[in-house]
Amino acid sequence: MNTLGKDWLTDGLIDYEYKKYVLLAYLQGVKKEFSSICLYPQLSDLIFHYQNLKDLKKNKELLFENFPKEISKADFEKLHLEYKKMIQDDDLLQEMEEIILFALPQIQNVMNEGKEIYEYVEKNIEISPIGITPLNFDEGYFFIQENNKRELQIFEYRLTIFDSADERFRAMKTSFLESVHRNLGITLESIKLDLIRRYRKMPNPATYLVAAQAPIPLEETLLPVAKRLLVRLVSRA
């Protein structure tokens, strides 16, 4: 997969034409993935780079912080390293500002393409509960059905909460359990009952069917989008 380092702007040669080439090559690779409806991790990376450049544009101190550092003196007795910045050139700062001004709209355009694909995928996913609704929605199972296939991918999930500086977020940890081939004698409810019988830690788990109505790559798109939709659904519950 074509990637762009988090410090791509300040790493190596800082030259407008060179950085332009690096960025456009990366974006071309991302667009190729998007053309196959493969969203992740490309879309997350685009959002990270876009936000990082916006922050750097607003705050020159952050620009200085993003420069690589070289060791200027090492005091091994005190186990202390002093660093000095590798930037003192106004022309260099101007070059970087021009790179940022070029990069922001380029990344935004491709990021918008990814968001349109995300919306398309979201519209082609249906989520429905299976069996009796439990009191606890923080852990359970979900079954992924790809484009009306008989094969179901069974996942266990657990919701976690983490704090940022300003607010709390919910995330979903998942683990793949098994694949099940459905036929007339195997219903969604019977699969859930079989899971309860074999995995006794959850006597009445929240269980959902995630059905994709269009061909969507499982690992790169369907699973990460389904997780986000499930977090939203379960949080409301």
N, C-alpha and C positions, 0 to 999 in steps of 0.2 A: 504494500500500500504506500502511495506517495504521501509523505508527511512534511510538515513544516515545523521546525524546532521552535520552542517557546521563546527563545532569544534570537530568532532569525534576523531580526532587525540590526542587532549590535554584534552578532557573531561574524567573525571573518572580515572580508573586505567590505567597507561601507562605501558603496558607490551606487549612484542612482540607477544606472543602466544594468549593473549586475544584480541588484536587489529586485529590480523590475523583472528580470529574466527568471530569477528564483521564484518569485511570487506567481508569475503567470504560468510557469511550469507546474507548480503545486495546484493552482486553481484548475488547470486543464485536467489534471488527474482527478480532482474532486468532481468535476462536471462529468467525467467519464463514468465514475461510480454512480452519480445521480441518474445518469441515463439508464442504468440498470436497476433503478429504484433501491439503491443501496445507500442508506442515509447515515449510518453510524459506523465508526466514530467521526466521520467527516463533518457532519452538521455541528456537533458539539465543538470540534476543533475550530471551525469557522467562527462560531459565536465567541469562543475564547480569544482568538486573534483579533477579531473586530473590536471587542470590548477593551482589550489590552491596548490597542493602538489609539482608541478614543481617550483612554485614561492618560496615555503618554502625551497625546496632543494637548490635553488640558493642563498637565502638570509636568513641567520640565524637570522637577526634582525626581520624579519617577523615571524620566529618561536617563538621568545620571545613574540611578540605582540599577537600571537594566544593563549597564555596560559591564562587560567582564572585568574582573579585577586581577591584578598580578601581585605577587608577593614582593613587598618593598624591603621588609626586614623580618627576620625570624628570630625570636628569642626563645630558644629551646629550653632554657632553664625555667622560664616562667610559663612555658607552653602557650605563648601568646603570639599571634600573627597579626602584623599590621599590613593593611592593604592601602594601595593608592589607586586612584582612578586613572583610567587610560584615556581621559578626555580633557582637553584644555583648548580645543580649537573651535572657534566660532563658525568657521567654514564647514566643519564637520557637522555641527549642530544644524546648520542650514541645509546640508545635504540630507540629513535624516528627516527633517521636517518635510522636505519635498518628497521623500520616499513615503512618508506617512500619508501625505495628501493624495498621492497616487494610489496607495494601497487601500485606503478606506472604501472608496466607491467600488473598487474592483471586488473586494471581499463581500461587500454588502450585496452586490448584484448576484453573486453565486449563492450567498446565504439566502437570499429571497427565493431563488430557485428551489433550494432545499426545503424551505418552509412551505412552498406550494406543493411539493411532493408529500411532505408530512401531512398537510391538510387532505390531500387526495387519499392517502393511506388511512387516515383517521376516519374519513367518511365511508371507507370500505371495510371497517371492522365493526362487528356487532358483539356486544358482551351481554350475556344473560346468566342469571344465577341458576344453579342446579340444586334441586332438593329443598329441604327445609332451611329457612333463613336462620342463622345462628345469632347469638347475642354478641359474640366476639368476632370482629372482622379483621383483626390484626394478623392473623395467620390462617393459612388454608391451602387450597389447591386451585390451579386453573388449567384447563385443557385447551390447547391450541389446535384448531382445525384449519388447514390451509386450503382455501379455494375449493370447498366441498369434497375434499379427499376423505376417504374412510379412515385414514391413519390419524390418530390423535397423539399429540405430544403432551405428556403430563408433567407439570411443574408444581413444586411446593413453593409457597411464598411466605415471607414474614415482613411486616412493616416495621421500620425503625424510624426514630425521631432524632434529628441532630440540630444543633443550634448554630446559627451564624451570629455575627455581631449585632444584627438588628431583629432577626426573627427566627422562627423555628420552621424546619422543613421535615417533610416525610419522604422517606425513600423506601424502596422495595428490594429486598434480597431474595433471589430465587435460586432454586437448584432443580436440575432436570432429574426426573425420576425414571421414566420409561416411556416407550411408545406402545399404544394399544390399537389394534385393528378392529374397527367396529363392524358388526354385521347385524342382522335382524334380531339375533338373540342377545346382543350386548347393547344396553342402553346407557345413556349418560348417568342415570341414577344408579345402575348396577355397578358401573365403574367406581363411582363415589363410595358406595357401600363396600366394595372390595378394598379400596384404599383405607377406609376406616377399620376394616377387619385386620388388615396387615400392618397398619401403622397406628397403633392404639393410643399414641400420645394426643390425638385430637379426636374426641368422640363424636363431635358434630362440627366439622370444619366448614368454614365459608368456602364455597366451590363455585367456579364460574367457567362458562364456555366462552372462549374467544374465537370467533369465527371470521375468517378473512373471506371477503366476497370477490377478491381479485388475486391474481398471482403476485405475491409479495415475498421477497427473500426473508427467510425466517430469522437468521442470526443478525443480519445487518439492518433489518427494518422492522419486521413484524413483531419480534419479541421485545425490543426496546420501546416501540410505540405502545404495544399492549401493556407493558408495565406502567407507563405513564398514565394511560387511560384508567388502569385498575387502581392506581394510587388515588386518582381524582374521584373515582366511583366509591372506593372504600372509605375515603376520608369524609365524603358526604354522609355515608351510612353511619 
